[in-house]
Amino acid sequence: MKMTIKKTTYTIWLTFLTLVAAFVLDAGCAVPKAPPNPLAGWKVYVHEPNETITQNYKDYIAKLPDEERKYAGMIQYFEDGSGKIAVKIEIPLHGSWWQHILIYDQNNNRINTIKYASGSYRS
């Protein structure tokens, strides 16, 4: 009788610990889904944008908090084929890559600003 109780208790504990380990490992490996790329379908714009757009995105960077502004790094330009231009500013901050996307219409007016974390890195 004692042997049956020990085996049952052992089986219950083993099952419980297996379930806990599976839950912890599954939760620990969960990676948040990256947002869709707002520039999907856009082409790299190989020219410097006109002075209006250039001044606008420089003003945008100047108004960022100090910590973000000092790490504002790679700047890329994109076009969508209809005359819209986008400026992407990458900022590494606290282990995350932040993307700031500024979208301009055909008249060089900023019509949208998108900010999101696109990935992470080890600091």
MOVEN-V230330 format. One record per run of one state. SS is the DSSP state (@ for helix, = for strand, . for the rest). FROM is the first residue (numbers start at 0). LEN is the number of residues. If there is no record, write none. Layout:
SS,FROM,LEN ; SS,FROM,LEN
This chain:
.,0,1 ; @,1,27 ; .,28,14 ; =,42,2 ; .,44,6 ; @,50,12 ; .,62,3 ; @,65,6 ; =,71,8 ; .,79,5 ; =,84,9 ; .,93,2 ; =,95,9 ; .,104,5 ; =,109,11 ; .,120,3
